[in-house]
Amino acid sequence: MLSIASRALKTSTFKPVLGSVSAIRTKVTLPDLPYSYDALEPYISKEIMEVHHKKHHQTYVNNYNAAEEQLEKSFQAKDLTEQLRLQNALKFNGGGHINHSLFWTNLGPHGKVSAKPSGALAEAIDKEYGSFDDFVAKFNAAAVGVQGSGWAWLGFNKATKRVEIATTANQDPLLHLTPLLGVDVWEHAYYLQYKNVRPDYMKAVWNVINWDNVAERFNKAQ
């Protein structure tokens, strides 16, 4: 499952490492942010970005690599029980890495990236939701409605050639659609600034969405 998702993301932070003749390890690394930690202020604080990137994302990276090393050993030992036990850790931490690697690129400094979609992407959103404002309202409703922790997404359905709003729980990556835009709605993404008021965070985050990046993903998904 993770290999499928990582191919979809095509992130350079996945580095295959030859382990043994029976397994190929996939070591992941923390990607650099394409902007400074304070670049998204006042909408997302420097403190949140530092903790979110350096602590939370780094933890997903570390835990995925550790689980993958254990998986390789379980293959060498032909220990099927251990292989199955590790699947949840691989999915959770690998998904956390995939999701956050996309999330950082979906964001950009206010005033330095496109504030709204344009061109074919804007047309696709308007066709599906009526207007950009209506899309934002429906996206926010889906994001706020996520119970506990998870992600809200705008994805592209290659079968119908349409954009769709979706949500995933915990760190599950978006697999049934091509991810265009992902917004982290775990409390660690906003609690230090917005406390437990997720709607305020969702209202603010639209000021730092990098629609150039979303449009690039949309064009590649066609």
N, C-alpha and C positions, 0 to 999 in steps of 0.2 A: 504493500500500500504506500509506504513512504517513498519507495523508488519511483512509483508512478507520479506522486505529487512533486517530487524533486525534479523530475524531468519536465513536468509542466511549468514549474517555476523557472527552470533553467538558470539557477543561481550559481555564480562562480564560487560561492562559499562552500560548496560540496566538493571535496577533494578525494577521488578514489585513491586508496593506498593498497598496494598489493600485500596481502597478509600471507596466506598459504595457498597451496594449490587447490584447497577445498573451499576457499572463501575469499572475497574481495571486500576489504573494509572501505567504508565510506566515512571519512573523517570530515567533520564540519568545523568551520571557524566563524568567529563573530565578525560580521561585515562592518566596515567603517560607515558612519553616517555621512550622507552627502551634504551636510550642513553642520554648523556648530550646535552645541547643546542649548544655547540661548536663542537660537534663530527663530524659534516658533513662539517666543513670548510676544504678547502677554497671554496668548491663548493656551499654550502648553508651557509650563514653567521649565526653566533650566534644571531645577532639582528633579522634577519628574523625568525628564529626558535622560539625565545621567543615571538615575536609579533604574529606570526601565531598560535602558540599553546595557549599561555596565554590569548590573546585577541580575535582573530577570532574564534578559536574552542570553547573557553569558551562562547562566545556570542551565538553560535549556541546551545550549551547546555542550557544556561539560557533561551533563547527564546523558545526552544522546550518545556522545562518544564513549562514555563508560559502558552504557548498555550494549552498544555495538561490539565493543571489545569482548564483553561477556558472551555475546551471541556467537562470535567467532570461536571462542573456546568451547561453547556447547556443541557447535558443529563438529569440531575436532574430536570431542568426546562422544559424539553421536547421542547426545542427551536431549531427546525430544521434549521431555517435560520442561527442561530449562529453556529450550527454544520458545516454547509456548508461553512460559512465564514472562519472558522478556518483551513480548509483543506490545503490551500496554505501555511500558516505559519507552519503547522505540516510537510508538505512535504519538504519545503525549509530548515528548521532548523534541522529536523530529518535527512534529506539527508546529510546536512552538517556534522552532527555528525557521521553518518555511514561512509561517504567517508573519512573524516579525520582520523577516528580511524583505517581504513585500511591503509591509506597513510603513517602514522607514522611507521607502521610495515614493509611496503614495502621499507623503507629506512634504511641505516646502514652505519657506518663509513667506508670510503675508506680503503681498505687493511685488513679489519677485517670481511668482508662478501664476498661471492662469487661474482666476477666481471662479470661473464657471466653465463648463464644457462648451465646446464649439464644434462646428462642422458635423461630420457623420455621427460622432458620439452624441452630440446634443440632439440631433434628429432622432436617433434611436431611443434616447431617454424620453423625448417629447412624445414619440409614437406610442411608447409603452405606458407612460404615466401622465400625459397631458401637458405637463410643463415641468421646468426644473424645480420650482417651488413645491409642486405636488410630489415630485420624486423625493425631495429632501424630507418632506413631512412623512411619507410612507417609510423611507429608510430609517428615520429617527424612531418611528413607532416600532419597527422591527427590532432595532438596536436596544431600545429601552425595555422591550418585552422579553429580551433574553433572560431567562431565569438563572441566577447565579453568575457564572463566568462564561464568556464566549466571544464570538465575533459576528459582526454584521458585514454583509458583502453586497457588492454589485458584481454580478458575473455575466458571462456571455454564454448562451446556450447555442452550441454549434449546430444542433439538429433543427432548431426553429429559427436560428439567425436573429434572436432577440435577446435583449438584456433582461436580467431578472435580479430582484432583491432576494437574498437568502441569509440564513443565519446558521452558525455551527456552534456546538457546545464545547466548552473547555478549550483545548488547543487543536481540535479537529481541523485539518485543512479542508478547503473547498475542493471537492473532487468531481462533483457531478456537473459543475460549470467551470469555465475558464475564469479565474479570478481577475477582475479589473481593479477593484477598489475594496480594501478590507479595513475595517475600523475595529480596533481592540476595545472591547467593553469589559475586560477584567478591571476590577477596582484599582489594581496597581497602575493602570494607565491614566488615572485621573484623581485618585483619592487625596493625594497630598495638596491638591489645589481646589477640587470641587467636592471634597468629602464624599458622601454617598449619594450625591445628587447627579445621577447619570444624565438626566435631560439637560442640565446646564453644560456638561461636558460635550454632549452631542451638538448643542447649539454652537459652542465655541469651535469645535474641530473643523467645521466647514470653512473657517477663515484660513486654514492652513492645508487644505487639500490641494495636491499638485495635479491639476486636471491635465496638464501636459503629459504626465506620466500615465494617467488613466487612459488618455486618448491613444498613447503609443501602444499600450496593452490591447486596447480595443482593435486597433488597426492590425496588429499581429495576429489577433484571434480569428480574423475573417477567413 
